[in-house]
Amino acid sequence: MTSKLKAADTLNSAGEALWLASGRDSDILRRIFNGEDVGTIFLPANAKKKMESKKRWLSTFSRSKGKLVIDDGAVAALRKKGCSLLASGIFAVNGEFERGDVLEIVSGSNTLIAKGLTNFSAAECRLLMGHKSSENHLILRYDADDEVIHRNNMYVVK
């Protein structure tokens, strides 16, 4: 039952409803769609604010290939201002990953702050961490992105 409640919480936080009903009843879906009072429905607190599909995938189904450890200033920028993650706020890079992989973004105390798609490999992140975005192209010697993870490719944990 615990896993069912976790599933309900996960879907509700994404703005989706979940209906739990007996899988042994071969006619259960017809009964639900006909409005019969069967099973239990879990409604989201704010059904009007559905999470976009990319962020729902990042929050729920994606598998992380590595971690970026960020300072308190970066934590505040992500949580309070909805900013993208810049290299200047990163102080450790854990794991081996490539551009486009999903990463966990954690605080210094290893609290999960966000998950997102990286614009750089692990090796590039190690070179860039702690530096200003304006230096990215000088360090990497190509026209590099300003953001390590753009806010449009990130799910910030509540």
DALIN-V767511 format. One record per backbone hydrogen bond with DSSP energy under -0.5 kcal/mol. CO is the residue of the C=O (numbers start at 1). NH is the residue of the N-H. If there is no record, write none. Layout:
co=[CO:CO]
nh=[NH:NH]
This chain:
co=[1:2:3:4:5:6:7:8:9:10:11:11:12:14:18:18:19:20:24:25:27:28:29:30:31:32:36:40:41:42:44:46:48:52:53:54:55:56:57:57:66:67:68:68:69:69:71:72:73:74:75:76:76:77:77:78:84:85:85:86:87:87:89:92:94:97:98:101:102:102:103:104:104:105:105:106:107:111:113:114:115:116:116:118:121:122:123:124:125:128:132:133:135:136:137:142:148:149:150:151:153:154:155:155]
nh=[5:6:7:8:9:10:11:12:13:14:14:16:15:51:20:42:21:40:26:28:31:32:33:34:36:35:38:20:43:18:47:49:50:56:57:58:59:60:61:62:104:94:70:106:91:92:75:76:77:78:79:80:81:81:83:82:86:148:149:89:90:130:71:69:67:122:101:118:65:66:116:68:106:113:114:70:110:107:157:105:155:103:118:100:125:126:127:128:129:131:135:136:139:140:141:144:119:85:153:154:117:156:115:157]
